[in-house]
Amino acid sequence: MISKKLLQENFEAFGFQYSDEIGNRLDRYAEMLVEWNQKINLTAITEPDDIVIKHFIDSILLLKVIDLPLNASLIDVGTGAGFPSLPICVVRNDLRPTLLDSLNKRVTFLEELCKEIAVNAKFLHARAEETGQKEEYREKFDAATARAVAHLRELSEYCLPFVKQGGVFIALKGYEVENELEEARYAISQMGGKVEAVEKFELPFENKRSIVIIRKFRQTPAKYPRMTAKIKKYPLNKGK
């Protein structure tokens, strides 16, 4: 399915250790992604080389900007087809992922996928704003990730309530992230977070990525996250 040569070259170019096992597991991932995508909407990216760069390499770049602790718990909010968490967990078998998505069909795909690629994950068919208010998930994770089109201001309200104090929220965003980051700073602060780093990467085929690391330094107030309708109607902007 995918070019393992292209995969290996980019693993090595970005400083990751490649193995045949990793290549085989990601190849199976790509096969299932394309196969299931014919039945349910998982991704617009289906060309093999694009899957390697725009899904797999793009996801594992997260490991270049944050040293996740051994056996860290990770929640991927709005995970979709499993990005960025599952490629990361193929590289780091010790991580303990929870995959959260609001569409049951996608969760079913993820359950079947994880059996095939040998990732031991938990699955949540739920909405982030409701799950973040539940005691069994609130402030229980070492890290939260999101590779979503939502504004960082809203993503912070969805994701930071899941993160323990001292943990991190890692957002994969577009290359020009500065204005969005500035607009999100107040919301990030309200959630108990602080921007720790912003790393930028240039990938093959003119693809670019920014990764924003937000550290959780205090508890999120109990009223957050709010319901989506309220988040959209009353965005957390300073002075409003």
C-alpha positions in Angstrom: 0.0 0.0 0.0 2.4 2.7 1.2 6.0 3.3 0.2 8.0 2.0 3.2 11.1 3.6 1.6 9.4 7.0 1.8 8.3 6.2 5.4 11.8 5.1 6.5 13.5 8.1 4.8 11.2 10.5 6.7 11.5 8.7 10.0 15.2 9.0 9.7 15.1 12.6 8.4 13.2 13.7 11.5 15.3 11.7 13.9 13.0 8.7 14.6 14.1 5.1 14.7 12.4 3.0 12.0 11.8 -0.7 12.1 10.1 -3.2 9.8 7.5 -3.8 12.5 6.6 -0.1 12.5 6.5 -0.1 8.7 4.2 -3.1 8.6 1.8 -1.8 11.2 1.5 1.6 9.5 1.1 -0.1 6.2 -1.9 -2.0 7.6 -3.2 1.2 9.1 -3.1 2.8 5.6 -4.9 -0.2 4.0 -7.7 -0.1 6.6 -8.0 3.6 6.3 -8.6 3.5 2.6 -10.8 0.4 2.8 -13.1 1.9 5.5 -13.1 5.3 3.9 -15.2 3.9 1.1 -18.0 3.2 3.6 -17.7 6.1 6.1 -16.1 9.5 5.8 -12.7 9.2 7.6 -10.3 11.3 5.5 -9.9 13.2 2.2 -6.3 12.1 2.1 -6.1 8.6 0.4 -3.1 8.7 -1.9 -0.4 6.4 -0.4 2.4 9.1 -0.3 0.1 11.6 1.2 -1.0 9.2 3.9 2.7 8.7 4.8 3.5 12.5 5.0 0.2 14.2 5.9 -1.1 11.6 8.4 1.8 9.4 9.7 4.8 11.8 9.7 2.7 14.8 10.6 1.3 12.9 13.6 4.6 11.6 15.0 6.3 15.0 14.8 4.5 15.6 18.2 7.1 13.3 19.8 9.8 15.8 18.7 8.4 18.6 20.7 7.3 16.8 23.9 9.0 14.0 25.9 5.9 12.1 27.1 6.6 10.1 30.3 6.8 6.3 30.2 3.3 4.8 30.2 1.7 8.2 29.9 -2.1 8.4 29.6 -3.2 10.2 26.5 -6.6 11.3 25.3 -7.1 12.2 21.7 -10.1 14.6 21.4 -12.1 14.4 18.2 -9.7 11.7 17.1 -11.5 11.0 13.8 -9.4 8.3 12.0 -6.9 8.2 14.9 -4.7 11.1 14.2 -2.4 12.1 15.8 -2.6 9.5 18.6 -2.4 6.1 16.8 0.8 6.7 14.7 2.4 8.0 17.9 1.4 4.8 19.8 2.8 2.7 17.0 6.2 4.4 17.7 5.7 4.4 21.5 4.1 1.1 22.5 4.1 2.2 26.2 1.6 5.0 25.8 -2.0 4.4 27.1 -4.4 6.1 24.6 -8.1 6.9 24.9 -9.7 7.8 21.6 -12.7 10.1 21.9 -15.1 10.8 19.0 -18.7 11.8 18.7 -19.4 9.6 15.7 -20.0 5.9 16.5 -19.0 4.7 13.0 -15.6 6.2 13.5 -15.2 4.6 16.9 -16.1 1.2 15.4 -13.4 1.7 12.8 -10.9 2.6 15.5 -11.7 -0.5 17.5 -11.1 -2.8 14.5 -8.0 -0.9 13.5 -6.4 -1.1 16.9 -6.9 -4.9 16.9 -5.1 -5.1 13.6 -2.1 -2.8 14.4 -1.7 -4.0 18.0 -2.4 -0.8 19.9 -4.1 -1.2 23.3 -6.5 1.7 23.4 -9.7 2.7 25.1 -12.6 4.1 23.1 -15.2 6.7 23.9 -18.2 7.4 21.7 -19.0 10.8 23.3 -18.9 14.5 23.0 -15.9 16.2 24.6 -17.8 18.9 26.4 -19.9 16.3 28.2 -17.1 13.9 28.9 -14.9 16.6 30.3 -17.4 17.2 33.1 -17.4 13.5 34.2 -15.3 12.7 37.3 -13.8 9.6 35.8 -12.2 11.6 32.9 -11.8 15.0 34.3 -8.1 15.9 35.0 -7.1 12.3 34.7 -4.7 12.3 31.7 -1.0 13.2 31.4 -1.7 14.6 27.9 -4.5 15.6 25.6 -4.1 15.9 21.8 -6.2 17.4 19.0 -5.6 17.7 15.3 -8.8 19.6 14.6 -10.0 22.5 12.5 -11.6 24.2 15.5 -10.0 27.5 16.8 -7.4 27.0 19.5 -9.6 29.1 21.9 -12.4 26.5 21.7 -10.1 23.5 21.5 -8.5 24.6 24.8 -11.9 24.6 26.5 -12.7 21.1 25.1 -9.2 19.6 25.9 -7.6 21.2 29.0 -10.3 19.9 31.4 -9.1 16.4 30.7 -5.5 17.2 31.6 -3.9 16.7 35.1 -2.1 19.6 36.7 1.4 19.4 35.3 0.3 17.7 32.2 0.1 19.0 28.7 -2.4 19.8 25.9 -0.8 19.4 22.5 -2.5 21.0 19.5 -1.5 20.4 15.9 -2.3 23.6 14.0 -1.6 25.3 10.7 1.8 26.9 10.1 0.7 30.5 10.6 -0.7 30.1 14.1 0.4 33.4 15.7 -2.9 35.4 15.4 -5.0 32.4 16.5 -2.7 31.8 19.5 -3.0 35.4 20.5 -6.8 35.2 20.3 -6.8 32.0 22.4 -4.5 33.2 25.2 -7.3 34.3 27.5 -9.2 31.1 27.1 -6.1 29.0 27.7 -5.4 31.0 30.9 -9.0 30.5 32.1 -8.6 26.7 31.7 -5.5 26.8 33.9 -3.0 26.5 31.0 0.0 28.4 29.7 1.6 28.2 26.3 5.0 26.5 26.8 6.3 26.2 23.3 5.3 26.5 19.6 7.4 24.4 17.2 7.2 24.7 13.4 8.0 22.0 10.8 8.3 21.9 7.1 7.4 18.5 5.6 7.9 17.0 2.1 5.5 18.1 -0.7 5.3 21.6 0.7 3.4 20.6 3.8 3.8 22.6 7.0 2.8 22.2 10.6 2.8 24.1 13.9 2.6 22.2 17.2 1.5 24.2 20.2 2.4 22.8 23.7 0.2 24.1 26.5 1.1 23.2 30.1 -1.6 22.8 32.7 -0.5 24.6 35.9 -3.8 24.8 37.9 -7.2 23.1 38.0 -9.8 24.1 35.4 -12.8 25.8 37.0 -15.8 23.5 37.4 -18.0 25.5 35.0 -15.7 24.5 32.1 -16.1 23.0 29.6 -19.5 24.6 28.7 -21.9 23.1 26.2 -21.0 23.7 22.6 -23.9 26.1 21.9 -22.6 28.4 24.7 -19.0 28.0 23.6 -20.0 29.2 20.1 -22.3 32.0 21.3 -20.0 33.3 24.1 -16.3 32.6 23.1 -13.8 33.3 25.8 -12.4 36.6 24.7 -10.7 38.9 27.2 -12.9 41.9 28.1 -16.1 40.3 26.9 
